[in-house]
Amino acid sequence: MDVDEALRSVGEFGPYQRRSVSVLVLTQVYMACQSMLIVLIGSTSSSSSSSVSDQDEGSQQDSIVTEWLLVHQQSYKVSLAGSLFFVGLLLGNVVFGPLSDRVGRRPVYLTGLFLEVIFGYVTAFSPSYEVFAGSRLLVGLMNGGIGLVCFVLTQEYVGKSYWAMTGTLTSMTFAVGIALFGALGYFIRPWRSLALVSNSTGVLCFLLSVTLPESPRWLYSQGQTERAEEVLRFMAQRNGSVVSNLRLHRVGVAKAGNHSNQRAGILQLMVHPILRLRTIVLMYCCSLVYYGLTLGAGDSSGSRYVNVALYGLVELPAFPLCMFFINRPWAGRRKSMAAFLCLAGSACLCTIFIPENSSGSLALLGKLMVSAAFNIVYVYTSELYPTVIRNAGLGVCCMSCRVGGILAPFIPFMRSVSSSLPFIVFCLSGFSAGFLGLLLPETLHKPSVDTLDQLSPSLSRVLQTQPLLYEDDQSNLK
């Protein structure tokens, strides 16, 4: 039997998998707090609107701005610290994705989580701005890496029929984490205390994660069939399932040793013709709209704590919509993603033609639509790539999304040119990404792919025979 058949025998989403996925999903709350930290601790009354509520908040707020006098010519340093975090996310996506495909999901996840907690405490106790900015870069590096591995593990622990559910649950918990961080910031005003408390949740996540097993899908794709069987038997035992003869096909050993899988790495995303098209389209679909609208919350009018909470809570209705549409044969992954991206672009387009003080609700609607699209992109991307290169593919695609995170802290400077300029950029990005997404194949009810050979058997045979033909020609010439 293959891994999918084995998981059906063990239990595709049994009690043990539910507990393991819950631990991984809890990590999303911690990651959301780290992602939104600069929105609150980098705020001050001078950067807020002139409303009384904001002035009251600013007078009570101890931030990095007031501690290190980041005003006037030094005010760019606040945006720079936020951008450095997303530069780290970008690098983490590129580095940790391929690394977890080679070394394994579990060791990369645990190491990254441990280091992120350490660097998070460096942020809280930073003696200077330079140390603070450097720690945000390193926190972002680890955050980007473990985010990918965490998402993939929630799917590889369960049967393929539950991938959409676990992927959606992961994204939904991240949104809940944003809302909880807004509430936490309201009650904890000193920025060092806020950074310390929000980072301490990572300690709990790490302690709960040390008992997690390696992904059986990854073990099988690497030819470690016996270890994969051990993990599956352990899952069956914890689920209370009786599996008398659990034996995986030994095809994984042969697959792991062939030429194409030995070269499975980040370069294959551009060399392999099928993966190249998918990667280019998905990189563009992971556009800057999501983080642009999310991190713009701190610059909206009104209470920044309420804004942050709303920008998290508004995502929650998006996830039931995702689950409804992506599992319907007439919609599927491809059409649903394209539709939500275009709807997000439409909402941003409408904000251009209404007064600025009335555009908040439409921005929230755009955030809801792009959150649905962003969630589908994650689920869709993990299904489009084989197991041997899944994290690398997901990492490279998410790398382009971090461009939005890098640019988002500078949205106020775009508004100084024109108040509608950010939404024009988001609108064009949403529409173009939606139409490009239609070039991708549908994955609903299609079998999962573990190796490059399974992705395109006929192409694999051609690529493997070409070196042999070349060697024969060389021998004939001699």
Stockholm file with secondary structure:
# STOCKHOLM 1.0

chainA/1-478         MDVDEALRSVGEFGPYQRRSVSVLVLTQVYMACQSMLIVLIGSTSSSSSSSVSDQDEGSQQDSIVTEWLLVHQQSYKVSLAGSLFFVGLLLGNVVFGPLSDRVGRRPVYLTGLFLEVIFGYVTAFSPSYEVFAGSRLLVGLMNGGIGLVCFVLTQEYVGKSYWAMTGTLTSMTFAVGIALFGALGYFIRPWRSLALVSNSTGVLCFLLSVTLPESPRWLYSQGQTERAEEVLRFMAQRNGSVVSNLRLHRVGVAKAGNHSNQRAGILQLMVHPILRLRTIVLMYCCSLVYYGLTLGAGDSSGSRYVNVALYGLVELPAFPLCMFFINRPWAGRRKSMAAFLCLAGSACLCTIFIPENSSGSLALLGKLMVSAAFNIVYVYTSELYPTVIRNAGLGVCCMSCRVGGILAPFIPFMRSVSSSLPFIVFCLSGFSAGFLGLLLPETLHKPSVDTLDQLSPSLSRVLQTQPLLYEDDQSNLK
#=GR chainA/1-478 SS CCHHHHHHHHCTTCHHHHHHHHHHHHHHHHHHHHHHHHHHHTCCGGGSCSCHHHHHHHHHCCCHHHHHTCCGGGTHHHHHHHHHHHHHHHHHHHHHHHHHHHHCHHHHHHHHHHHHHHHHHHHHTCSSHHHHHHHHHHHHHHHHHHHHHHHHHHHHTSCGGGHHHHHHHHHHHHHHHHHHHHHHHHHCCSHHHHHHHHHHHHHHHHHHHTTCCCCHHHHHHTTCHHHHHHHHHHHHHHHTCCCSCCCCCTHHHHHHHSHHHHTCSTTHHHHSHHHHHHHHHHHHHSCSHHHHHHHGGGGSSSCHHHHHHHHHHTTTTHHHHHHHHHTSTTTHHHHHHHHHHHHHHHHHHHHTTSCGGGCHHHHHHHHHHHHHHHHHHHHHHHHHSCGGGHHHHHHHHHHHHHHHHHHGGGHHHHHHHCTTHHHHHHHHHHHHHHHHHTTSCCCTTCCCCCSHHHHCHHHHHHHHHHHHHHHHHHHHHC
#=GC SS_cons         CCHHHHHHHHCTTCHHHHHHHHHHHHHHHHHHHHHHHHHHHTCCGGGSCSCHHHHHHHHHCCCHHHHHTCCGGGTHHHHHHHHHHHHHHHHHHHHHHHHHHHHCHHHHHHHHHHHHHHHHHHHHTCSSHHHHHHHHHHHHHHHHHHHHHHHHHHHHTSCGGGHHHHHHHHHHHHHHHHHHHHHHHHHCCSHHHHHHHHHHHHHHHHHHHTTCCCCHHHHHHTTCHHHHHHHHHHHHHHHTCCCSCCCCCTHHHHHHHSHHHHTCSTTHHHHSHHHHHHHHHHHHHSCSHHHHHHHGGGGSSSCHHHHHHHHHHTTTTHHHHHHHHHTSTTTHHHHHHHHHHHHHHHHHHHHTTSCGGGCHHHHHHHHHHHHHHHHHHHHHHHHHSCGGGHHHHHHHHHHHHHHHHHHGGGHHHHHHHCTTHHHHHHHHHHHHHHHHHTTSCCCTTCCCCCSHHHHCHHHHHHHHHHHHHHHHHHHHHC
//
